[in-house]
Amino acid sequence: MLELKLLRSFVLLAEELHFGRAAERLHIVQPALTQQIQSLERQIGTPLLNRARGRISLTDAGALVLAEARKTLEQAARTEAIGRLAGRGEVGKLEVGFVGSAGVGALMPAVLRDFRRSHPAVELHLVEMAVGPQLAAIAAGTLDIGFVRLPPLSLPSGVTVLPLRPDSLVAALPAGHPLAALDAIPVAALATEPMVLHHRAGAAELRSLIDDLCGRHGFTPQVVQSVPQISLTVRLVAAGLGLSLLPGSIAWLAVEGVVYRPLADANIQYTLALAHRPQDPAPAVRAFVSLAGAAAEA
């Protein structure tokens, strides 16, 4: 295996074609440079320089080795630079999970935008997942970070959550619905209303909150349609299939024919949070968590 030091010395000598000047640029004495070149020639097994009447020139083999040596040194410099960038969390890849309501809210896109600006060489791979599978994937190490909702039904060992922004539940109604005339809707008023809600498999935490809320007000929600995505939920509300209960941050998603109203008597927190492994050594993960925390406080 050729030493990079010998290749650097050879490249400089090939540029100068003068041992004295090359040694000066390398900050070594001329005999040391001579020994390095001789060592390189022995390792390669052929002369790289013509030494005739006090002048030197490259042999045919030397010219070919020079071209390859420059490529090798450039690649070595690139490898070193990438290693340093990775050590500072400025290059690499992050696997980022998110619940659907985070994807249509304002905070998560802002965090992704700011991270992209500050870490343009870090690739973000986004995947929509329910809270439970996200937490399991983070614990298993197949997901680095997850935008989840609190409270989770369970929190695996080795995973922590950073609360980002408190949220509440709101009612989504067709614009012409009688309840849309109210400034805030009593939960009990939803008892006889057909409802469009998330699948339990896709949003177990949200469905649990809704079921508990309705149960405390003496009824079970009349679900006429279960759907996998918040955007589809809102569209079905607009089509008049029923009402829905959704995270309050969804209210910025304006859909014609849909209005959002707060609940008059539901003291529920459905907080957006960032899940991660607290002992994760990856600098990019630490940088992402720090940036998300700062964005939440802004």
Contacts in CASP RR format, 6 or more apart in sequence:
PFRMAT RR
TARGET T0000
AUTHOR 0000-0000-0000
METHOD contacts of the structure
MODEL  1
MLELKLLRSFVLLAEELHFGRAAERLHIVQPALTQQIQSLERQIGTPLLN
RARGRISLTDAGALVLAEARKTLEQAARTEAIGRLAGRGEVGKLEVGFVG
SAGVGALMPAVLRDFRRSHPAVELHLVEMAVGPQLAAIAAGTLDIGFVRL
PPLSLPSGVTVLPLRPDSLVAALPAGHPLAALDAIPVAALATEPMVLHHR
AGAAELRSLIDDLCGRHGFTPQVVQSVPQISLTVRLVAAGLGLSLLPGSI
AWLAVEGVVYRPLADANIQYTLALAHRPQDPAPAVRAFVSLAGAAAEA
2 40 0 8 1.000
2 43 0 8 1.000
2 44 0 8 1.000
2 72 0 8 1.000
4 72 0 8 1.000
4 73 0 8 1.000
4 76 0 8 1.000
5 36 0 8 1.000
6 36 0 8 1.000
6 37 0 8 1.000
6 39 0 8 1.000
6 40 0 8 1.000
6 43 0 8 1.000
7 40 0 8 1.000
7 69 0 8 1.000
7 72 0 8 1.000
7 73 0 8 1.000
8 26 0 8 1.000
8 73 0 8 1.000
9 22 0 8 1.000
9 26 0 8 1.000
9 33 0 8 1.000
9 36 0 8 1.000
9 37 0 8 1.000
9 40 0 8 1.000
10 36 0 8 1.000
10 37 0 8 1.000
10 40 0 8 1.000
10 48 0 8 1.000
10 65 0 8 1.000
10 66 0 8 1.000
10 69 0 8 1.000
11 66 0 8 1.000
11 69 0 8 1.000
11 70 0 8 1.000
11 73 0 8 1.000
12 22 0 8 1.000
12 25 0 8 1.000
12 26 0 8 1.000
13 19 0 8 1.000
13 22 0 8 1.000
13 33 0 8 1.000
13 37 0 8 1.000
13 49 0 8 1.000
13 56 0 8 1.000
14 58 0 8 1.000
14 62 0 8 1.000
14 66 0 8 1.000
15 22 0 8 1.000
16 22 0 8 1.000
16 25 0 8 1.000
17 55 0 8 1.000
17 56 0 8 1.000
17 57 0 8 1.000
17 58 0 8 1.000
18 56 0 8 1.000
19 30 0 8 1.000
19 33 0 8 1.000
19 34 0 8 1.000
19 56 0 8 1.000
20 30 0 8 1.000
20 33 0 8 1.000
22 33 0 8 1.000
23 29 0 8 1.000
23 30 0 8 1.000
23 32 0 8 1.000
23 33 0 8 1.000
26 33 0 8 1.000
37 48 0 8 1.000
37 49 0 8 1.000
40 48 0 8 1.000
41 47 0 8 1.000
41 48 0 8 1.000
41 49 0 8 1.000
44 61 0 8 1.000
44 65 0 8 1.000
46 59 0 8 1.000
46 61 0 8 1.000
47 59 0 8 1.000
47 61 0 8 1.000
48 58 0 8 1.000
48 59 0 8 1.000
48 61 0 8 1.000
48 62 0 8 1.000
48 65 0 8 1.000
49 56 0 8 1.000
49 57 0 8 1.000
49 58 0 8 1.000
49 59 0 8 1.000
49 62 0 8 1.000
50 56 0 8 1.000
50 57 0 8 1.000
50 58 0 8 1.000
50 59 0 8 1.000
58 66 0 8 1.000
82 91 0 8 1.000
83 91 0 8 1.000
85 91 0 8 1.000
85 121 0 8 1.000
86 92 0 8 1.000
86 283 0 8 1.000
87 283 0 8 1.000
88 283 0 8 1.000
89 119 0 8 1.000
89 122 0 8 1.000
89 282 0 8 1.000
89 283 0 8 1.000
89 284 0 8 1.000
89 286 0 8 1.000
89 287 0 8 1.000
90 119 0 8 1.000
90 121 0 8 1.000
90 122 0 8 1.000
90 283 0 8 1.000
90 284 0 8 1.000
91 121 0 8 1.000
91 122 0 8 1.000
92 121 0 8 1.000
92 122 0 8 1.000
92 123 0 8 1.000
92 284 0 8 1.000
93 122 0 8 1.000
93 123 0 8 1.000
93 124 0 8 1.000
93 125 0 8 1.000
94 122 0 8 1.000
94 123 0 8 1.000
94 124 0 8 1.000
94 125 0 8 1.000
94 144 0 8 1.000
94 145 0 8 1.000
94 284 0 8 1.000
94 285 0 8 1.000
94 288 0 8 1.000
95 125 0 8 1.000
95 127 0 8 1.000
95 142 0 8 1.000
95 143 0 8 1.000
95 144 0 8 1.000
95 145 0 8 1.000
96 112 0 8 1.000
96 124 0 8 1.000
96 125 0 8 1.000
96 126 0 8 1.000
96 127 0 8 1.000
96 143 0 8 1.000
96 144 0 8 1.000
96 145 0 8 1.000
96 146 0 8 1.000
96 147 0 8 1.000
96 288 0 8 1.000
97 126 0 8 1.000
97 127 0 8 1.000
97 128 0 8 1.000
97 129 0 8 1.000
97 134 0 8 1.000
97 137 0 8 1.000
97 143 0 8 1.000
97 145 0 8 1.000
97 146 0 8 1.000
97 147 0 8 1.000
98 108 0 8 1.000
98 126 0 8 1.000
98 127 0 8 1.000
98 128 0 8 1.000
98 129 0 8 1.000
98 134 0 8 1.000
98 146 0 8 1.000
98 147 0 8 1.000
99 128 0 8 1.000
99 129 0 8 1.000
99 130 0 8 1.000
99 131 0 8 1.000
99 134 0 8 1.000
99 147 0 8 1.000
99 148 0 8 1.000
99 149 0 8 1.000
99 203 0 8 1.000
100 128 0 8 1.000
100 229 0 8 1.000
100 230 0 8 1.000
101 149 0 8 1.000
101 206 0 8 1.000
101 230 0 8 1.000
101 246 0 8 1.000
101 247 0 8 1.000
101 249 0 8 1.000
101 250 0 8 1.000
101 272 0 8 1.000
102 108 0 8 1.000
102 147 0 8 1.000
102 148 0 8 1.000
102 149 0 8 1.000
102 272 0 8 1.000
103 109 0 8 1.000
103 128 0 8 1.000
103 147 0 8 1.000
104 230 0 8 1.000
104 231 0 8 1.000
104 249 0 8 1.000
104 250 0 8 1.000
104 253 0 8 1.000
105 249 0 8 1.000
105 250 0 8 1.000
105 252 0 8 1.000
105 253 0 8 1.000
106 249 0 8 1.000
106 252 0 8 1.000
107 164 0 8 1.000
107 165 0 8 1.000
107 249 0 8 1.000
107 272 0 8 1.000
107 295 0 8 1.000
107 296 0 8 1.000
108 147 0 8 1.000
108 272 0 8 1.000
110 295 0 8 1.000
111 288 0 8 1.000
111 291 0 8 1.000
111 292 0 8 1.000
111 295 0 8 1.000
112 124 0 8 1.000
112 126 0 8 1.000
114 291 0 8 1.000
114 295 0 8 1.000
115 122 0 8 1.000
115 124 0 8 1.000
115 287 0 8 1.000
115 288 0 8 1.000
115 291 0 8 1.000
116 124 0 8 1.000
118 287 0 8 1.000
118 291 0 8 1.000
119 284 0 8 1.000
119 287 0 8 1.000
122 284 0 8 1.000
127 143 0 8 1.000
129 137 0 8 1.000
129 143 0 8 1.000
130 201 0 8 1.000
130 202 0 8 1.000
130 203 0 8 1.000
130 204 0 8 1.000
131 148 0 8 1.000
131 149 0 8 1.000
131 152 0 8 1.000
131 153 0 8 1.000
131 203 0 8 1.000
131 204 0 8 1.000
131 205 0 8 1.000
132 148 0 8 1.000
132 152 0 8 1.000
132 153 0 8 1.000
132 154 0 8 1.000
132 204 0 8 1.000
132 205 0 8 1.000
134 143 0 8 1.000
134 146 0 8 1.000
134 148 0 8 1.000
134 275 0 8 1.000
135 148 0 8 1.000
135 152 0 8 1.000
135 154 0 8 1.000
135 155 0 8 1.000
135 156 0 8 1.000
135 159 0 8 1.000
135 275 0 8 1.000
136 156 0 8 1.000
137 143 0 8 1.000
138 144 0 8 1.000
138 145 0 8 1.000
138 146 0 8 1.000
138 156 0 8 1.000
138 159 0 8 1.000
138 275 0 8 1.000
138 276 0 8 1.000
138 277 0 8 1.000
139 156 0 8 1.000
139 157 0 8 1.000
139 158 0 8 1.000
139 159 0 8 1.000
139 277 0 8 1.000
141 277 0 8 1.000
144 276 0 8 1.000
144 280 0 8 1.000
144 282 0 8 1.000
144 284 0 8 1.000
144 285 0 8 1.000
144 288 0 8 1.000
145 274 0 8 1.000
145 275 0 8 1.000
145 276 0 8 1.000
145 285 0 8 1.000
145 288 0 8 1.000
145 289 0 8 1.000
146 274 0 8 1.000
146 275 0 8 1.000
146 276 0 8 1.000
147 164 0 8 1.000
147 272 0 8 1.000
147 273 0 8 1.000
147 274 0 8 1.000
147 275 0 8 1.000
148 161 0 8 1.000
148 272 0 8 1.000
148 273 0 8 1.000
148 274 0 8 1.000
148 275 0 8 1.000
149 167 0 8 1.000
149 205 0 8 1.000
149 206 0 8 1.000
149 247 0 8 1.000
149 270 0 8 1.000
149 271 0 8 1.000
149 272 0 8 1.000
149 273 0 8 1.000
150 161 0 8 1.000
150 163 0 8 1.000
150 269 0 8 1.000
150 270 0 8 1.000
150 271 0 8 1.000
150 272 0 8 1.000
150 273 0 8 1.000
151 205 0 8 1.000
151 271 0 8 1.000
152 161 0 8 1.000
152 205 0 8 1.000
153 204 0 8 1.000
153 205 0 8 1.000
153 208 0 8 1.000
155 161 0 8 1.000
158 277 0 8 1.000
158 278 0 8 1.000
158 279 0 8 1.000
159 275 0 8 1.000
159 276 0 8 1.000
159 277 0 8 1.000
160 275 0 8 1.000
160 276 0 8 1.000
160 277 0 8 1.000
160 278 0 8 1.000
161 273 0 8 1.000
161 274 0 8 1.000
161 275 0 8 1.000
162 273 0 8 1.000
162 274 0 8 1.000
162 275 0 8 1.000
162 276 0 8 1.000
162 289 0 8 1.000
162 292 0 8 1.000
162 293 0 8 1.000
162 296 0 8 1.000
163 271 0 8 1.000
163 272 0 8 1.000
163 273 0 8 1.000
163 296 0 8 1.000
164 271 0 8 1.000
164 272 0 8 1.000
164 273 0 8 1.000
164 274 0 8 1.000
164 292 0 8 1.000
164 293 0 8 1.000
164 295 0 8 1.000
164 296 0 8 1.000
165 249 0 8 1.000
165 271 0 8 1.000
165 272 0 8 1.000
165 296 0 8 1.000
166 269 0 8 1.000
166 271 0 8 1.000
167 247 0 8 1.000
167 248 0 8 1.000
167 249 0 8 1.000
167 269 0 8 1.000
167 270 0 8 1.000
167 271 0 8 1.000
167 272 0 8 1.000
168 247 0 8 1.000
168 248 0 8 1.000
168 262 0 8 1.000
168 263 0 8 1.000
168 266 0 8 1.000
168 268 0 8 1.000
168 269 0 8 1.000
168 270 0 8 1.000
169 209 0 8 1.000
169 210 0 8 1.000
169 213 0 8 1.000
169 245 0 8 1.000
169 246 0 8 1.000
169 247 0 8 1.000
169 248 0 8 1.000
169 263 0 8 1.000
169 266 0 8 1.000
169 268 0 8 1.000
169 270 0 8 1.000
170 245 0 8 1.000
170 246 0 8 1.000
170 247 0 8 1.000
170 248 0 8 1.000
170 250 0 8 1.000
170 251 0 8 1.000
170 260 0 8 1.000
170 261 0 8 1.000
170 262 0 8 1.000
170 263 0 8 1.000
171 179 0 8 1.000
171 185 0 8 1.000
171 190 0 8 1.000
171 243 0 8 1.000
171 244 0 8 1.000
171 245 0 8 1.000
171 260 0 8 1.000
171 261 0 8 1.000
171 262 0 8 1.000
171 263 0 8 1.000
172 233 0 8 1.000
172 234 0 8 1.000
172 237 0 8 1.000
172 243 0 8 1.000
172 244 0 8 1.000
172 245 0 8 1.000
172 246 0 8 1.000
172 250 0 8 1.000
172 258 0 8 1.000
172 259 0 8 1.000
172 260 0 8 1.000
173 179 0 8 1.000
173 180 0 8 1.000
173 185 0 8 1.000
173 237 0 8 1.000
173 243 0 8 1.000
173 258 0 8 1.000
173 259 0 8 1.000
173 260 0 8 1.000
173 261 0 8 1.000
174 180 0 8 1.000
174 237 0 8 1.000
174 238 0 8 1.000
174 240 0 8 1.000
174 242 0 8 1.000
174 243 0 8 1.000
174 257 0 8 1.000
174 258 0 8 1.000
174 259 0 8 1.000
175 257 0 8 1.000
175 258 0 8 1.000
175 259 0 8 1.000
176 257 0 8 1.000
177 243 0 8 1.000
179 185 0 8 1.000
179 189 0 8 1.000
179 193 0 8 1.000
179 243 0 8 1.000
179 261 0 8 1.000
180 259 0 8 1.000
180 261 0 8 1.000
182 261 0 8 1.000
182 264 0 8 1.000
183 261 0 8 1.000
183 262 0 8 1.000
184 261 0 8 1.000
184 262 0 8 1.000
184 263 0 8 1.000
184 264 0 8 1.000
185 261 0 8 1.000
185 262 0 8 1.000
185 263 0 8 1.000
185 264 0 8 1.000
186 263 0 8 1.000
186 264 0 8 1.000
186 265 0 8 1.000
187 213 0 8 1.000
187 214 0 8 1.000
187 216 0 8 1.000
187 217 0 8 1.000
187 263 0 8 1.000
187 264 0 8 1.000
187 265 0 8 1.000
187 266 0 8 1.000
188 217 0 8 1.000
188 218 0 8 1.000
188 219 0 8 1.000
190 214 0 8 1.000
190 219 0 8 1.000
190 221 0 8 1.000
190 243 0 8 1.000
190 245 0 8 1.000
191 214 0 8 1.000
191 217 0 8 1.000
191 218 0 8 1.000
191 219 0 8 1.000
192 222 0 8 1.000
193 222 0 8 1.000
193 242 0 8 1.000
193 243 0 8 1.000
194 222 0 8 1.000
194 224 0 8 1.000
194 241 0 8 1.000
194 242 0 8 1.000
194 243 0 8 1.000
195 221 0 8 1.000
195 222 0 8 1.000
195 223 0 8 1.000
195 224 0 8 1.000
195 242 0 8 1.000
195 243 0 8 1.000
195 244 0 8 1.000
195 245 0 8 1.000
196 223 0 8 1.000
196 224 0 8 1.000
196 225 0 8 1.000
196 226 0 8 1.000
196 227 0 8 1.000
196 233 0 8 1.000
196 236 0 8 1.000
196 237 0 8 1.000
196 241 0 8 1.000
196 242 0 8 1.000
196 243 0 8 1.000
196 244 0 8 1.000
197 207 0 8 1.000
197 210 0 8 1.000
197 221 0 8 1.000
197 223 0 8 1.000
197 225 0 8 1.000
197 226 0 8 1.000
197 227 0 8 1.000
197 233 0 8 1.000
197 244 0 8 1.000
197 245 0 8 1.000
198 206 0 8 1.000
198 207 0 8 1.000
198 226 0 8 1.000
198 227 0 8 1.000
198 228 0 8 1.000
198 230 0 8 1.000
198 233 0 8 1.000
199 207 0 8 1.000
199 226 0 8 1.000
199 227 0 8 1.000
199 228 0 8 1.000
200 207 0 8 1.000
200 226 0 8 1.000
202 228 0 8 1.000
206 247 0 8 1.000
206 270 0 8 1.000
209 268 0 8 1.000
209 270 0 8 1.000
210 221 0 8 1.000
210 245 0 8 1.000
211 220 0 8 1.000
211 221 0 8 1.000
213 245 0 8 1.000
213 266 0 8 1.000
213 268 0 8 1.000
214 220 0 8 1.000
214 221 0 8 1.000
217 265 0 8 1.000
224 241 0 8 1.000
224 242 0 8 1.000
225 236 0 8 1.000
225 241 0 8 1.000
225 242 0 8 1.000
227 233 0 8 1.000
227 236 0 8 1.000
230 246 0 8 1.000
230 247 0 8 1.000
230 250 0 8 1.000
231 253 0 8 1.000
233 244 0 8 1.000
233 246 0 8 1.000
234 244 0 8 1.000
234 246 0 8 1.000
234 250 0 8 1.000
234 253 0 8 1.000
234 255 0 8 1.000
234 258 0 8 1.000
235 255 0 8 1.000
236 242 0 8 1.000
236 244 0 8 1.000
237 243 0 8 1.000
237 244 0 8 1.000
237 255 0 8 1.000
237 258 0 8 1.000
238 255 0 8 1.000
238 256 0 8 1.000
238 257 0 8 1.000
238 258 0 8 1.000
245 263 0 8 1.000
246 260 0 8 1.000
247 270 0 8 1.000
247 272 0 8 1.000
248 260 0 8 1.000
248 270 0 8 1.000
249 272 0 8 1.000
250 260 0 8 1.000
251 260 0 8 1.000
274 289 0 8 1.000
274 292 0 8 1.000
274 293 0 8 1.000
276 285 0 8 1.000
276 289 0 8 1.000
277 285 0 8 1.000
280 286 0 8 1.000
END
